[in-house]
């Protein structure tokens, strides 16, 4: 019996560290449970606005990679033309078209950014 009283006192100090007894109005179900939000390990990767932003970023990365490859190919063609005007002209055209394509893609991205700033498409995240 003594152990039971001691355990009740200890339990009351664990629940109410200020001492004394628990309020008669105490109702443990009235305390809202703390629920942590469930987050994806991928973050916002698959949300609609983030997906569109990631698609544009991937597109620009691929365009930059293709541009770099075309410059390298054009440079190799120019070096290996050995004065042959046809090969040199073909390499020069490849380089010119690659630069024109890159400028068009950059200008298209700027236009899309301006339009999405004026008219917020998908929350202005494009």
C-alpha positions in Angstrom: 0.0 0.0 0.0 2.8 2.3 0.8 4.4 1.6 -2.6 1.2 2.6 -4.3 1.1 6.0 -2.5 4.7 6.6 -3.4 4.1 5.7 -7.1 1.1 8.1 -7.2 3.2 10.9 -5.7 6.0 10.2 -8.2 3.5 10.0 -11.1 1.9 13.3 -10.0 5.4 15.0 -10.0 6.1 13.5 -13.5 2.8 14.8 -14.9 2.8 18.1 -13.0 6.4 19.0 -12.1 5.3 22.2 -10.2 4.1 19.9 -7.5 0.6 19.6 -6.1 -2.1 17.7 -7.7 -3.5 17.8 -11.2 -6.3 20.2 -11.8 -9.7 18.5 -11.7 -10.4 20.1 -15.1 -7.5 18.3 -16.6 -8.5 16.3 -19.7 -5.7 14.7 -21.7 -8.0 14.4 -24.8 -8.4 18.3 -24.9 -4.7 18.7 -25.8 -4.3 18.6 -29.6 -1.9 16.0 -30.7 1.3 17.2 -32.3 1.4 15.8 -35.8 4.4 16.5 -38.0 3.6 17.1 -41.6 4.4 14.3 -43.9 7.1 15.4 -46.3 8.3 13.7 -49.5 12.0 12.6 -49.6 12.0 14.3 -53.0 10.8 17.7 -51.6 8.9 19.7 -54.2 10.3 17.8 -57.1 6.9 16.6 -58.4 4.7 19.5 -57.6 3.2 21.1 -60.8 5.0 24.4 -60.6 8.3 22.8 -59.6 7.9 20.1 -62.3 7.6 22.8 -65.0 10.5 24.8 -63.6 12.6 21.6 -63.5 11.6 20.8 -67.1 12.7 24.2 -68.3 16.0 23.9 -66.4 16.6 20.5 -68.0 15.7 21.8 -71.4 18.2 24.7 -71.0 20.9 22.3 -69.8 20.4 20.0 -72.8 20.5 23.0 -75.2 23.7 24.2 -73.6 25.2 20.7 -73.9 24.2 20.4 -77.6 25.6 23.9 -78.3 28.9 22.9 -76.6 29.1 19.7 -78.7 28.4 21.6 -81.9 31.2 24.1 -81.1 33.6 21.3 -80.5 32.6 19.5 -83.7 32.9 22.7 -85.7 36.3 23.4 -84.2 37.5 19.9 -85.1 36.1 20.3 -88.7 37.9 23.7 -89.0 41.2 22.3 -87.8 41.0 19.2 -90.0 39.9 21.1 -93.2 43.5 21.7 -94.2 42.6 24.6 -96.4 39.8 22.8 -98.1 37.3 25.6 -98.6 34.2 23.3 -98.8 35.1 21.6 -95.4 35.9 25.0 -93.9 32.6 26.5 -95.2 30.6 23.5 -93.8 32.3 23.9 -90.4 31.7 27.6 -90.4 28.0 27.1 -91.3 27.7 24.6 -88.4 29.2 27.1 -86.0 27.0 29.9 -87.3 23.8 27.9 -87.0 24.7 26.7 -83.5 25.2 30.3 -82.3 22.0 31.5 -84.0 20.1 28.6 -82.4 21.5 29.4 -79.0 20.6 33.0 -79.3 17.0 32.1 -80.4 16.6 29.8 -77.4 17.9 32.4 -75.0 15.6 35.1 -76.4 12.7 32.6 -76.2 13.5 32.0 -72.5 13.7 35.8 -71.9 10.3 36.3 -73.6 8.7 33.5 -71.6 10.1 35.0 -68.4 8.8 38.5 -69.3 5.3 37.1 -70.2 5.2 35.0 -67.0 6.1 38.0 -64.9 3.4 40.1 -66.5 0.8 37.3 -66.5 1.7 35.0 -63.6 1.6 31.5 -65.2 1.8 28.7 -62.6 2.4 31.3 -59.9 5.1 33.1 -61.9 7.6 30.2 -61.4 8.4 29.7 -65.0 
